[in-house]
Amino acid sequence: MTDNNNNNQLNIELPEDVAEGVYSNLAIISHSNAEFVVDFIRMMPNVPKAKVKTRIILTPQHAKRLLKALNDNIKKFEGQFGVIDEDDHGFMQSMNFNTPPAQA
């Protein structure tokens, strides 16, 4: 008798350079009728220019599954650590790290 669960297993490899991750503090999401595009950006204090660090392209179905998974994980996080405070002061104001302006 064979175990049907073995047929559904997925072996996922995480290369070392990808495992380090990419920090992002801004995401811009756009879509067409066929896909969602999520650009992850890193904004730095006192630097007026930012670059897209990573772009992820998803099908609409996968984008919806990702939304559900994020909602589920946020609920679990808040259940363990408390409600996530949403800053109502605006994004640009919250990016002030009280550091001197960047110089080249």
C-alpha positions as CSV (number, residue, x, y, z in Angstrom):
1,M,0.0,0.0,0.0
2,T,1.4,3.4,-0.9
3,D,1.0,6.6,1.0
4,N,-0.8,9.2,-1.1
5,N,0.7,12.0,1.0
6,N,4.1,11.4,-0.5
7,N,2.8,12.1,-4.0
8,N,1.7,15.6,-2.9
9,Q,5.0,16.7,-1.2
10,L,7.0,19.6,-2.7
11,N,10.7,19.8,-2.1
12,I,11.6,23.5,-1.8
13,E,15.2,24.6,-2.0
14,L,16.2,27.9,-0.4
15,P,19.6,29.1,-1.8
16,E,21.8,30.9,0.7
17,D,21.7,34.2,-1.1
18,V,17.9,34.2,-1.2
19,A,17.7,33.1,2.4
20,E,19.2,36.4,3.5
21,G,16.1,38.2,2.3
22,V,15.7,41.8,1.0
23,Y,14.5,44.5,3.4
24,S,11.6,46.6,2.1
25,N,9.7,49.4,3.8
26,L,7.4,50.3,0.8
27,A,5.5,48.2,-1.7
28,I,3.7,49.5,-4.8
29,I,1.1,47.2,-6.3
30,S,-0.3,47.4,-9.8
31,H,-2.4,45.0,-11.8
32,S,-3.7,44.1,-15.2
33,N,-6.5,41.6,-16.1
34,A,-3.9,38.8,-16.0
35,E,-1.4,39.6,-13.2
36,F,-0.5,41.5,-10.1
37,V,2.9,43.2,-9.9
38,V,4.3,44.0,-6.5
39,D,7.4,46.2,-6.4
40,F,9.3,46.1,-3.1
41,I,11.2,49.3,-2.4
42,R,13.7,50.4,0.3
43,M,13.3,54.0,1.3
44,M,16.2,55.6,3.2
45,P,16.0,58.7,5.4
46,N,16.9,62.0,3.7
47,V,17.4,60.3,0.4
48,P,14.9,61.6,-2.2
49,K,15.4,58.6,-4.6
50,A,14.6,55.0,-4.0
51,K,15.1,51.9,-6.2
52,V,12.9,48.8,-6.6
53,K,14.8,46.0,-4.8
54,T,12.5,43.1,-5.9
55,R,9.6,42.7,-8.2
56,I,7.1,39.8,-7.8
57,I,4.6,39.0,-10.5
58,L,1.5,36.9,-9.4
59,T,-1.6,35.5,-11.0
60,P,-4.8,37.1,-9.6
61,Q,-5.6,33.7,-8.0
62,H,-2.2,33.5,-6.3
63,A,-2.5,37.2,-5.2
64,K,-5.8,36.4,-3.5
65,R,-4.3,33.3,-1.8
66,L,-1.4,35.5,-0.6
67,L,-3.8,38.1,0.8
68,K,-5.6,35.3,2.7
69,A,-2.3,33.9,4.0
70,L,-1.1,37.4,5.1
71,N,-4.4,38.1,6.9
72,D,-4.1,34.7,8.7
73,N,-0.5,35.4,9.7
74,I,-1.3,38.9,10.9
75,K,-4.1,37.5,13.1
76,K,-1.7,34.9,14.6
77,F,1.0,37.6,15.1
78,E,-1.4,39.9,16.9
79,G,-2.7,37.1,19.0
80,Q,0.8,36.4,20.2
81,F,2.4,39.9,20.3
82,G,-0.6,42.3,20.4
83,V,-2.2,44.6,17.9
84,I,0.0,46.1,15.3
85,D,-0.1,49.9,15.6
86,E,-0.9,51.6,12.3
87,D,0.8,55.0,12.2
88,D,-1.7,57.6,11.2
89,H,0.9,60.3,10.8
90,G,1.7,59.5,7.1
91,F,4.4,57.4,5.6
92,M,6.9,60.2,4.8
93,Q,6.8,61.6,8.3
94,S,7.4,58.1,9.8
95,M,10.5,57.8,7.6
96,N,12.3,60.5,9.6
97,F,15.1,58.7,11.5
98,N,16.5,62.0,12.9
99,T,19.7,61.5,11.0
100,P,21.7,64.2,9.1
101,P,21.0,64.5,5.4
102,A,22.9,62.1,3.1
103,Q,26.1,63.5,1.5
104,A,28.1,62.1,-1.4
